[in-house]
Amino acid sequence: MLRLYSAKFEYQEHQQAAYQPVNQSAPQAAPQQPLRSNRINIAQILKDFRNTIKAIATPREIEDQVNKYLETVNEQVHAARPQVNLIQSNLKIAASLLDRYISETLNKDSKVVQNWLDALFLQKIDYSYNENDINPSFLVKFPDENNAKPQESQPAEPEVQPEQNVQEQPVQESELEFPTVEEGIEIQPEELTLEEEFVQAQKTISQKPNITIVPQDTRLKSLFVEAKKHAFNNDPRKAMAMFKEAFSRASEINDNETQSRICLEIGKIYDDNDHYVQALNSYNQSLQYTTDVNVKSRAHFSMAQIYDDVNQTEPAMNHYMTSISYAGKSDDLIGQSDSLTRMANILTDKYDETAFEYYDTARKLIEQTADISMKGYVLSNTADACVQFRKNDKALKYYAEAVKNYEKTDSKEEIAQNYKSAAELMISFNSPNKARSLLKKALVNAVKTSNEDLISEINMLLSSVEG
């Protein structure tokens, strides 16, 4: 499927996890898990590129133009020392030619082939041609529309057991598939699946998918709503008791999706109360009951944050990537951008400049949405990374853009923080006047928040430049 990060690693989870009361023992360190392979041979990419040309019924003249660039790529990948920059630049031009044709065909701007290529460039590519080196995680499959998609098996109801250590479930990597298309588009049948996919891949999304549910069963609905009220009112014990009762009712009537969302809610309660092992168990258990990719994306994102917070970077990166995969299946560009930015932050902390590839992709994705706050978040984090890597001019540019976005949402604390960070850069440039101006703007916004530490930090910096 030519959708950015769409279902690279789709898996079935097998762990049965148990619920524990909020006041149980302190969190334990969860074991790390190995990252799944993100290595792909250039032969696989070229094969999928040529399959795409055929699948969208590319006109002969455009196909000839594309093949000229692919021929150059083909020469390089069979050379003793392939020139990576030359290969990438020719692939990008070829992708832009296909996207131009798609845009004209659909009368809608498309960069879906370029996005697919950008996603692959984030992986570990072996540029020495070997057509026998196949990574199943990145296969692009063009299925027969008559083939039915197998149904996911329903998990057994979990038992309430004593606390157990968190175990990461095994991964089953699946092939990427083009879904069947909806009726009503007057195009040749062989083009329908792919072109409908192009349209879906370019949807503009203004907010994250809403996974709030309203159970059809009256009693279950009442229990679920009551539990949510207790959670909202910061009464975790009552909320937990009501959610467990709701879980039992959902089990009675075989409402697996509600069971999954209850597990997600219980995981959040444990998470908020710093019981990480139980939270991870609950998030894992949520995955057992659902077929909803939005729920799966949310559960993996939540697990990634826990590992991120305790500085276990490998499982954090693993869960962020899996969250991105599921978010891609529902065109959740915001969720993808969020996870990509957090992955980039981890790489920045390791002083790994590949972080900027993730920041760049996150910015490209979020620009296709109307989420101004997330745009500010991505830009601000990119600016922080630029500071660490001494890209100071770029950092100032990104801080300024972040402020512009945060001003549209009246996010006073974020505005103040970005002005303060920009001012610190001006101090390092020995430009006290500019720093003072930025700090005064930061203070105006900071005093409208309840963040006393931020206000104090800004005042101290002001004193240092006014002295």
LUMTI-999947 format. One record per residue (C-alpha): x, y, z; residue number from 1. Coordinates in steps of 0.2 Angstrom, whole numbers, m for minus. Layout:
NODE     xx     yy     zz  num
NODE      X      Y      Z  NUM
...
***
This chain:
NODE     xx     yy     zz  num
NODE      0      0      0    1
NODE      8     17     m5    2
NODE      3     26     11    3
NODE     16     33     22    4
NODE     20     20     36    5
NODE      5     11     32    6
NODE      4     m6     41    7
NODE     23    m10     40    8
NODE     21    m21     55    9
NODE      4    m28     58   10
NODE      3    m40     72   11
NODE     m7    m52     83   12
NODE     m4    m51    101   13
NODE     m4    m66    112   14
NODE      0    m61    130   15
NODE    m14    m63    143   16
NODE    m12    m49    155   17
NODE    m20    m46    172   18
NODE    m27    m31    181   19
NODE    m21    m26    198   20
NODE    m28    m13    211   21
NODE    m21      4    210   22
NODE    m12      2    227   23
NODE     m2    m13    222   24
NODE     17    m14    222   25
NODE     28     m2    214   26
NODE     32     m3    196   27
NODE     45    m15    190   28
NODE     57    m12    176   29
NODE     50    m20    160   30
NODE     61    m31    149   31
NODE     67    m24    133   32
NODE     63    m32    117   33
NODE     73    m32    100   34
NODE     68    m20     87   35
NODE     60    m28     71   36
NODE     71    m28     55   37
NODE     69    m12     45   38
NODE     82    m17     32   39
NODE     76    m18     14   40
NODE     86    m22     m2   41
NODE     85     m9    m17   42
NODE     79    m23    m28   43
NODE     63    m24    m18   44
NODE     60     m6    m20   45
NODE     63     m6    m39   46
NODE     51    m21    m41   47
NODE     37    m12    m31   48
NODE     41      4    m41   49
NODE     39     m5    m58   50
NODE     23    m13    m51   51
NODE     16      4    m47   52
NODE     19     10    m64   53
NODE      8     m4    m71   54
NODE     m5     m3    m58   55
NODE    m10     15    m61   56
NODE    m10     12    m80   57
NODE      4     25    m83   58
NODE      4     31   m101   59
NODE     18     26   m112   60
NODE     26     43   m114   61
NODE     27     45    m95   62
NODE     32     27    m92   63
NODE     47     30   m104   64
NODE     52     46    m95   65
NODE     51     36    m78   66
NODE     61     22    m85   67
NODE     76     33    m90   68
NODE     78     37    m72   69
NODE     76     20    m66   70
NODE     89     14    m79   71
NODE    102     25    m71   72
NODE     97     18    m54   73
NODE     98      0    m61   74
NODE    116      4    m67   75
NODE    121     11    m50   76
NODE    114     m3    m40   77
NODE    123    m16    m50   78
NODE    140     m7    m48   79
NODE    153    m12    m36   80
NODE    151      4    m26   81
NODE    133     11    m29   82
NODE    132     30    m27   83
NODE    118     32    m15   84
NODE    115     51    m18   85
NODE    113     47    m37   86
NODE    101     33    m34   87
NODE     90     43    m22   88
NODE     89     58    m33   89
NODE     84     48    m48   90
NODE     71     39    m38   91
NODE     64     55    m32   92
NODE     62     62    m49   93
NODE     54     46    m55   94
NODE     42     47    m41   95
NODE     38     65    m44   96
NODE     33     61    m62   97
NODE     21     48    m57   98
NODE     14     59    m44   99
NODE     11     73    m57  100
NODE      2     60    m68  101
NODE     m9     54    m53  102
NODE    m13     73    m48  103
NODE    m19     76    m66  104
NODE    m29     60    m67  105
NODE    m38     64    m50  106
NODE    m38     83    m52  107
NODE    m31     83    m35  108
NODE    m13     86    m29  109
NODE     m4     70    m25  110
NODE     13     66    m17  111
NODE      8     48    m12  112
NODE     23     40    m22  113
NODE     35     52    m15  114
NODE     28     49      3  115
NODE     30     31      0  116
NODE     48     33     m5  117
NODE     52     45      9  118
NODE     46     32     21  119
NODE     57     19     13  120
NODE     72     31     14  121
NODE     70     31     33  122
NODE     74     13     33  123
NODE     91      4     32  124
NODE     92      1     13  125
NODE    105    m11      5  126
NODE    109     m2    m11  127
NODE    118    m18    m19  128
NODE    105    m26    m29  129
NODE     99    m43    m23  130
NODE     82    m49    m29  131
NODE     82    m64    m17  132
NODE     84    m52     m2  133
NODE     66    m49      3  134
NODE     59    m41     19  135
NODE     41    m46     21  136
NODE     37    m31     31  137
NODE     39    m20     16  138
NODE     31    m30      2  139
NODE     18    m21     m8  140
NODE      5    m33    m14  141
NODE     m8    m31    m27  142
NODE    m22    m43    m22  143
NODE    m36    m50    m32  144
NODE    m51    m40    m27  145
NODE    m61    m57    m25  146
NODE    m49    m63    m11  147
NODE    m57    m60      6  148
NODE    m47    m54     20  149
NODE    m46    m67     34  150
NODE    m55    m62     50  151
NODE    m45    m60     66  152
NODE    m48    m73     79  153
NODE    m57    m67     94  154
NODE    m47    m69    111  155
NODE    m52    m78    126  156
NODE    m58    m69    141  157
NODE    m44    m65    153  158
NODE    m43    m71    170  159
NODE    m39    m60    185  160
NODE    m22    m66    191  161
NODE     m9    m60    203  162
NODE      3    m47    196  163
NODE     15    m54    182  164
NODE     30    m46    173  165
NODE     27    m38    157  166
NODE     31    m49    142  167
NODE     32    m42    125  168
NODE     21    m52    112  169
NODE     29    m59     97  170
NODE     27    m50     80  171
NODE     19    m57     65  172
NODE     24    m46     50  173
NODE     11    m45     36  174
NODE     11    m40     18  175
NODE      5    m23     13  176
NODE    m11    m24      3  177
NODE    m22    m12     m8  178
NODE    m40    m13     m1  179
NODE    m54    m15    m13  180
NODE    m62      1    m18  181
NODE    m79      9    m16  182
NODE    m91      9    m30  183
NODE    m96     25    m40  184
NODE    m80     30    m48  185
NODE    m80     29    m66  186
NODE    m63     23    m70  187
NODE    m56      7    m78  188
NODE    m58     m7    m65  189
NODE    m40    m11    m64  190
NODE    m36      7    m59  191
NODE    m50      8    m45  192
NODE    m41      0    m31  193
NODE    m25     10    m32  194
NODE    m33     27    m37  195
NODE    m45     26    m23  196
NODE    m30     23    m12  197
NODE    m22     38    m18  198
NODE    m37     48    m14  199
NODE    m37     41      4  200
NODE    m19     44      6  201
NODE    m21     63      3  202
NODE    m36     66     14  203
NODE    m34     81     25  204
NODE    m37     77     43  205
NODE    m41     90     56  206
NODE    m40     80     72  207
NODE    m35     63     78  208
NODE    m48     49     76  209
NODE    m60     48     90  210
NODE    m60     31     98  211
NODE    m74     35    111  212
NODE    m87     22    111  213
NODE   m105     22    116  214
NODE   m110      4    119  215
NODE   m127     m2    113  216
NODE   m131    m12    128  217
NODE   m140     m1    141  218
NODE   m132     m8    156  219
NODE   m115     m8    149  220
NODE   m117     10    143  221
NODE   m122     15    160  222
NODE   m107      7    168  223
NODE    m95     13    156  224
NODE   m101     31    157  225
NODE   m101     31    176  226
NODE    m83     24    176  227
NODE    m77     38    164  228
NODE    m85     51    176  229
NODE    m75     44    191  230
NODE    m59     44    181  231
NODE    m63     62    175  232
NODE    m66     67    193  233
NODE    m49     59    198  234
NODE    m56     45    209  235
NODE    m46     30    202  236
NODE    m53     17    214  237
NODE    m71     20    210  238
NODE    m67     21    192  239
NODE    m57      5    192  240
NODE    m71     m4    201  241
NODE    m84      2    188  242
NODE    m73     m2    173  243
NODE    m71    m20    180  244
NODE    m89    m22    182  245
NODE    m92    m15    164  246
NODE    m78    m27    158  247
NODE    m88    m42    165  248
NODE   m104    m36    157  249
NODE    m95    m33    140  250
NODE    m89    m51    141  251
NODE   m106    m58    145  252
NODE   m113    m50    129  253
NODE    m97    m53    118  254
NODE    m94    m35    115  255
NODE    m75    m36    112  256
NODE    m73    m19    106  257
NODE    m79    m11    122  258
NODE    m68    m24    132  259
NODE    m53    m17    122  260
NODE    m58      1    126  261
NODE    m60     m3    144  262
NODE    m43    m11    145  263
NODE    m36      5    137  264
NODE    m45     16    151  265
NODE    m39      5    165  266
NODE    m21      6    157  267
NODE    m23     25    158  268
NODE    m28     25    176  269
NODE    m13     14    181  270
NODE     m2     25    170  271
NODE     m8     41    178  272
NODE     m4     33    195  273
NODE     14     28    190  274
NODE     10      9    190  275
NODE     19      6    174  276
NODE     19    m13    174  277
NODE      0    m14    176  278
NODE     m2     m1    164  279
NODE      8    m10    151  280
NODE     m2    m26    154  281
NODE    m18    m17    152  282
NODE    m13     m8    136  283
NODE     m6    m25    129  284
NODE    m23    m33    134  285
NODE    m32    m20    125  286
NODE    m24    m26    109  287
NODE    m31    m44    112  288
NODE    m49    m38    109  289
NODE    m50    m25     95  290
NODE    m49    m25     77  291
NODE    m49     m6     77  292
NODE    m33      1     70  293
NODE    m35     18     80  294
NODE    m36      8     96  295
NODE    m21     m2     92  296
NODE    m12     14     87  297
NODE    m16     22    104  298
NODE    m12      7    114  299
NODE      6      6    106  300
NODE      8     25    108  301
NODE      4     24    126  302
NODE     16      9    129  303
NODE     30     19    119  304
NODE     28     34    131  305
NODE     30     23    146  306
NODE     46     15    140  307
NODE     52     33    134  308
NODE     49     40    151  309
NODE     60     27    159  310
NODE     73     29    146  311
NODE     71     11    138  312
NODE     74     18    121  313
NODE     73      2    110  314
NODE     56     m4    116  315
NODE     50     14    115  316
NODE     56     16     97  317
NODE     48     m1     93  318
NODE     31      4    100  319
NODE     31     21     92  320
NODE     35     13     75  321
NODE     21      1     77  322
NODE      9     15     82  323
NODE     14     24     66  324
NODE     10      8     56  325
NODE     m8      7     63  326
NODE    m10     26     62  327
NODE     m6     24     43  328
NODE    m20     12     40  329
NODE    m32     25     45  330
NODE    m23     40     38  331
NODE    m20     47     55  332
NODE     m7     60     50  333
NODE     m7     68     67  334
NODE     m4     52     76  335
NODE     10     48     64  336
NODE     18     65     66  337
NODE     17     64     85  338
NODE     26     47     85  339
NODE     39     52     72  340
NODE     43     68     83  341
NODE     45     58     98  342
NODE     56     45     89  343
NODE     67     60     83  344
NODE     68     67    101  345
NODE     76     50    106  346
NODE     88     50     92  347
NODE     92     68     96  348
NODE     96     63    114  349
NODE    108     50    107  350
NODE    116     64     96  351
NODE    111     55     81  352
NODE    108     67     66  353
NODE     96     54     57  354
NODE     84     62     69  355
NODE     81     76     56  356
NODE     74     64     44  357
NODE     61     60     56  358
NODE     57     78     60  359
NODE     56     82     42  360
NODE     44     68     38  361
NODE     34     73     53  362
NODE     33     91     47  363
NODE     28     85     29  364
NODE     14     75     37  365
NODE      7     88     49  366
NODE      7    101     35  367
NODE     m7     91     27  368
NODE    m18     93     42  369
NODE    m27    108     51  370
NODE    m20    104     68  371
NODE    m11    120     72  372
NODE     m6    115     89  373
NODE      3     99     83  374
NODE     12    109     70  375
NODE     19    120     84  376
NODE     24    105     93  377
NODE     34     97     79  378
NODE     42    114     74  379
NODE     47    118     92  380
NODE     55    100     95  381
NODE     64    102     78  382
NODE     71    119     84  383
NODE     77    111    101  384
NODE     86     98     90  385
NODE     94    111     79  386
NODE    101    120     95  387
NODE    109    103    101  388
NODE    117    101     84  389
NODE    122    119     83  390
NODE    111    123     68  391
NODE    107    140     77  392
NODE    100    149     62  393
NODE     88    135     58  394
NODE     83    134     76  395
NODE     78    153     76  396
NODE     68    150     61  397
NODE     58    135     68  398
NODE     56    144     85  399
NODE     48    158     76  400
NODE     36    147     66  401
NODE     32    137     81  402
NODE     26    153     90  403
NODE     16    158     75  404
NODE      6    142     76  405
NODE      4    142     95  406
NODE     m2    160     94  407
NODE    m17    154     83  408
NODE    m22    143     97  409
NODE    m18    155    111  410
NODE     m6    142    120  411
NODE      2    154    132  412
NODE     15    142    140  413
NODE     21    135    123  414
NODE     23    153    116  415
NODE     33    158    132  416
NODE     44    143    131  417
NODE     48    146    113  418
NODE     52    164    115  419
NODE     63    160    130  420
NODE     72    147    120  421
NODE     75    159    106  422
NODE     81    172    118  423
NODE     94    160    125  424
NODE    101    158    108  425
NODE    102    177    106  426
NODE    112    177    122  427
NODE    124    164    115  428
NODE    126    176    100  429
NODE    130    190    112  430
NODE    115    200    106  431
NODE    108    205    123  432
NODE     95    218    116  433
NODE     87    205    105  434
NODE     87    193    119  435
NODE     79    206    131  436
NODE     65    209    118  437
NODE     61    191    116  438
NODE     61    188    135  439
NODE     49    202    138  440
NODE     37    193    125  441
NODE     40    177    134  442
NODE     36    185    151  443
NODE     20    193    145  444
NODE     14    176    140  445
NODE     21    166    155  446
NODE     12    177    168  447
NODE     m4    171    161  448
NODE      0    153    165  449
NODE      2    144    182  450
NODE     19    139    178  451
NODE     29    148    191  452
NODE     45    139    187  453
NODE     45    146    169  454
NODE     41    163    175  455
NODE     56    162    187  456
NODE     67    156    174  457
NODE     62    170    162  458
NODE     65    183    176  459
NODE     82    177    179  460
NODE     87    178    161  461
NODE     80    195    160  462
NODE     91    200    175  463
NODE    106    193    167  464
NODE    104    203    151  465
NODE     99    219    159  466
NODE    113    219    172  467
***
